[in-house]
Structures are given as structure tokens and as C-alpha cells.
Amino acid sequence: MHCLTTSIQYSGERLNHMRKVTLGLANSLDNYIARKDGGSDWLHWSKEVAEISENFMKTVDAILIGRKTYEVMLAFGQTSYPGAKNYVFSHSKKRAEKLKKNQPIKKSAITKKMTPAKKSSDKNVEVISGDAVEFVKKLKRKQGKGIVVFGGGELAKSLFEADLIDEVALNIHPVLLGSGIPLFHEMKKQIDLELLDSKILKGGYLVVTYRVKR
């Protein structure tokens, strides 16, 4: 149970002592992280996943979230992940102002079915409308625990291309969604990875951790 956490902690001892950034996501076998409308009804939660997640979250104190992912969170009534500072990224200052008040930008098929979050600011959330790459560069240099990227395919793309992501941790689900929001967006360069850990969970779910080769 502790293999994934152990590998994450060990590989974090980098010579430059910069904080490690991990892309952590659950995905389908055909590499989607959600349905086209943001639906995640196919995601599986279990005691095994809960324990792995709990152990991992002890190693981080900053969470990076893309605007679209945060929109879905708000639709489910969730304004932040507990136990860490949440940073939400938006290219638009106008959209950023709405997100600061926990107001979804627009309603989709999935958000219409959910109870929206209360329209009041969450002190655990900081909305960033500036350059995400420059912000994360500075964040990596600050003292603290690890940093994790939850959701945000476009955000992850920009951080990969800027060589700011150090590890990739995936919970691969045995399902083919056929279509949806892609796990990875098209990038300008190839990213080579080294397998650090893999664990098969009950039901055929696979948790893998890769280190970005440099």
C-alpha cells in the first residue's frame, strides 16, 4: 500500500532541492479524464484508492487546478481540496473574478444537474490569472512540500513544455469511454518517462507512477 508514496518521497530528494510537481489524475484506458460534458460517473473509489490518496496527500501542500476542472468542482458543491493551498488558473481576468466568488462561468449538461457551491470566497483558494508557468516556477523555489496538478489538461501541457512537471501518477480505469476530455493535449516536444512504481488494484485498476527523465 505504501509503495506509491515511498517512490514519490524518494524521488523527491533532488539535488537542487526544488519542490516536486506531480501530475496526478485518474483516466480511462483510452486516455480520457472525463466525459465531454465533464462527467465522471465512471470513476471508481475504493478503500485501496482512498489509502493511496491519503498517503500521497500527506506529501503535498499545494494543488494546481485548471479553470475547467474547477468549474466541475463548483458544480458538485466543492470549492477546494482540504489540507493544502488550492491554486486555480484562468487566462481571463474576468473569469478569474467570477471564480474568486465561486461562480461557475457557464452551465453545461453536467453542471445543471448539480448543486452549485455557495457564492462566497474560499480562503483556501487563490485564483491566478497571470502566467501559470512563471507562477509555478516561483512556487517550486519556495520552501514547502510537494505540488500536485489535479485536472487541467491545458495547464499540464504548459507545465510539461516548460519542464516543470517531475512525476506523473495515474489511476488507470479498465474502461474505454470512446470520447471525452483527453488526458494529454498535443505538445511541442516528446517527454520521456521512467517507471517508478506500479500496483494492480482490485477490479483491474492500475496505479502507476513515472518520473520525467532529464
N, C-alpha and C positions, 0 to 999 in steps of 0.2 A: 504493500500500500504506500510505502514511503519512498519508493524508487524514483518516482517522478519528481518529488520535492527535493530529494537528495541530489539528483543530477542538476536541477535548477540552481541549487545553492552552490554546488561545487564549481560549476562553470562560471558562476558569477564572480569568482575571485580573479579578476582581470588585473593585469599589471598596471594599467592606468587608473584603476580604482573608480572608474566612471560607473554610474548606476546602469544596471542591465535593463534593457527594454525587451519584453516578451510579447509576441502576438499570440493571444490565447483565444481560441474560438472552437465552437462545435460546428461540424459540417457534415453534409451528406456525402456519400461515396462518389457522386458526380460533381463534387466541389461547389455546392451552394450552401450559404449560411442562413438563408431564409427563402420563403416563397416570394413571388414577385410583389405581393402586397405586404410583405414584411411578416407574414405568418410564420409562427414557429411551433405549431401544434405537433409537429413530427419529432420534436426534441424529446429525448428520454432523460429522466432524472432518477437516480438510484442512490442507495447508501454508499456504494463504491465511488460514484461520481462526487457525492457530497463530501466524502472524506478527502478525496484528492484535491477538490477545490478548496476546502477549508485549510489544508496544509499549504497549498500554494499561496493563498491569500495572506498567510502569515509572513510571506517573504516580500510582499509589496506594500507600498503606502501611497501609490499614485496610479490612477486609472485614466486612460485616454480613450475618449469616446467620440465617434463621428456624429455629425448632426442628425443624419437619417436614423442611425441606431438609437440615438437619444429620443427622437420623435416616437419611436415604437415603445421605448421605456415609459414615456409620459402617458402614452395611450393605455398602458397597463396599470397606471397609477403609481409607477415607481419613479422617483425623482433622482435617486442616486444609489450607488452601491455603498453599503456601510463599511466602516473600518479603514477607509482610505480616501484621500482627496480625489474628487472626480473633476477632470478637465474635459469640457465639451468644445469641439472645434466646429466653427462655421465660417465660410468665406464671406458671408454677408453680414455687415454690421446691423442691418435692420432685423434680420433673422436672429442674430445673436441677442438683441434686446428682448425679443419675444421669448427666447429660450431662457433668459435670466429670470423671467416671471413664470417659467414652467408652462408656457403656452405653445402647443403644437402649431407648426407653421400652416399645415393644411391637413384635412381629413382624408383618409384613404379607406378602402374597404375594411381593413383590419381595425383601424383606429375608431371607426364609427361604432364598432361592436363593444368597445372597451370603455371603462370608466376613466376619464382623464384625471391627471394629477391635479391637486389643488393649485390654483394660480397664485402661488406665493413663492418667494425665493427660497432656495435650499442653501444653507450656509456651507454645506459640504461640496457644493458645485461651483466651479469657476468656468465661465464661458469665454472662450478665446476666439476672437475674430481676426487676429493678425496672422502672421506667417507661422504655420504649425511646425515646420522644420526648424526654424530659428528658436521657437519656444522650447521644443523638445531637446535641442542641443544644449540650451542653458539649463534645463531641468536635469539632464544627465550629469551635469557638472556639480549640481548641488548635493549636499550630504543627505543621505536617506536610504531607504530600502529600494527594492526593485520597482520597475514601472511596467504596467501591463496595458496592452492595447486590446480593448473589447469592441468588436464590430468595427465598422468604418472601413470598407474596402478601399475607398479613395484615400483616406487618411493613411492606411497601411501602405498603399502604393507610394505615396510621397515619402514616407519614412524609410521604406526599403531603398528607394532610389537615392536617398541621402545617406545611406549606410548607417542608419540609426537603430535598426532592429537587430538584436543579438540572438534571439531564440524564437522558435515557432513551436507552440504547444497546441495540438489538435485533438479533439474528441470526435473521431470519425464514426458516423452512424451508418449502419447497414441498410441504407435506403437510397433509391435513386429518385430524386424529386422531378427530374425531367426538365425543369426550368426554375428560375429564381434569381436571387441576388448572388453573384459569384463570390467565391472565397477570395480569389486573387484577380485583380484587374491587370490588363496588359501593361507591362513595364518596359522601360528603355534598355534594361540590361538583364543578364542572367544572374540568378542568385544561387550559389552552390551551398548545399547543406550537408551537415554530418549528423547522423542519427545518434542521439544520446540515450534515449530510453524508449521502450515500447511495452505496453501492457494490454492484454486482452481482458475485457470485462465480460460479465455475464450477458448473454444475449447477442454476442458477436460484436460488441462495440470495441473500438481500438483507440487507446490513448497513446499518442506518440509525441516525442519532444526532439526537435532538431536544433543544432547550433549553426548559425550563419558562418560559413568559412570566410576567413580574411587572409 
